[in-house]
């Protein structure tokens, strides 16, 4: 069940982060409220995750996959360039998440 909450936390965080630009520096009410609700839901879900998943693993997966998703959304929907450096960076983040998960599973 922890990983279901983790998927919810990542989804809420990615949606909130994707909407940040539309807040225009938190001067637009509805996008700002959507961002705050998204981050709030993300942290609520993350607090449930750490009941059954080690906090280091949970945070690594949450932040790593969220970062990878935001880079992809930026490239596909926001016209941001997807450079070799970005791809390598995301690959390193994903590798780190995998290593933490394998290491975390081996320690139990």
C-alpha positions in Angstrom: 0.0 0.0 0.0 3.0 2.3 0.6 3.9 2.3 -3.0 0.3 3.2 -4.0 0.6 6.3 -1.8 4.0 7.0 -3.3 2.6 7.0 -6.8 -0.1 9.4 -5.5 2.5 11.6 -3.9 4.6 11.8 -7.1 1.5 12.5 -9.2 0.3 15.3 -7.0 3.8 16.8 -6.8 4.3 16.7 -10.6 1.0 18.3 -11.3 1.7 21.1 -8.7 5.2 21.7 -10.1 3.8 21.7 -13.7 1.4 24.5 -12.7 4.0 26.7 -11.0 4.6 28.8 -14.0 0.9 29.5 -14.5 0.8 31.2 -11.0 2.9 34.1 -12.3 4.8 34.3 -9.0 1.7 33.4 -6.9 -0.2 36.4 -8.2 -2.9 34.3 -10.0 -5.4 32.9 -7.4 -6.7 29.7 -9.0 -3.3 28.3 -10.2 -1.8 29.3 -6.9 -4.5 27.4 -5.0 -4.1 24.4 -7.3 -0.3 24.4 -6.7 -0.7 24.6 -2.9 -3.4 21.8 -2.9 -1.1 19.7 -5.0 1.9 20.1 -2.8 -0.3 19.6 0.3 -1.7 16.3 -1.1 1.8 15.2 -2.1 3.1 15.6 1.4 0.1 14.0 3.0 0.5 11.0 0.8 4.3 11.0 1.4 3.6 10.9 5.2 1.6 7.7 4.6 4.4 6.2 2.5 7.0 6.4 5.3 4.9 4.2 7.5 5.9 1.2 5.4 8.8 2.3 3.2 12.1 3.6 4.6 12.2 7.4 4.5 15.4 7.5 2.4 14.0 5.2 -0.2 10.7 6.9 -0.3 12.2 10.4 -0.6 14.7 9.2 -3.3 11.9 7.7 -5.4 9.6 10.6 -4.8 12.1 13.3 -5.7 13.9 11.3 -8.5 10.8 10.2 -10.4 9.2 13.6 -9.9 12.3 15.3 -11.3 12.4 12.9 -14.3 8.7 13.5 -15.0 9.1 17.3 -14.7 12.0 17.3 -17.2 9.9 15.2 -19.6 6.9 17.5 -19.2 9.1 20.5 -19.7 10.5 19.1 -22.9 7.2 17.8 -24.3 4.7 20.5 -23.2 6.7 23.6 -22.4 9.2 23.6 -25.2 12.3 23.3 -23.0 15.3 21.7 -24.7 16.2 18.2 -23.8 20.0 18.2 -23.9 22.5 15.3 -23.5 23.4 16.7 -20.1 19.8 16.6 -19.0 19.4 13.1 -20.2 22.6 11.9 -18.5 21.6 13.7 -15.3 18.2 12.1 -15.3 19.8 8.7 -15.9 22.1 9.2 -12.9 19.1 10.1 -10.7 17.2 7.0 -11.9 20.3 4.9 -11.3 20.6 6.3 -7.8 17.0 5.5 -7.0 17.5 2.0 -8.2 20.6 1.5 -6.2 18.9 2.9 -3.0 15.9 0.5 -3.6 18.2 -2.5 -4.2 20.3 -1.6 -1.2 17.3 -0.9 1.0 15.7 -4.2 0.0 18.9 -6.1 0.8 19.2 -4.5 4.2 15.8 -5.9 5.3 
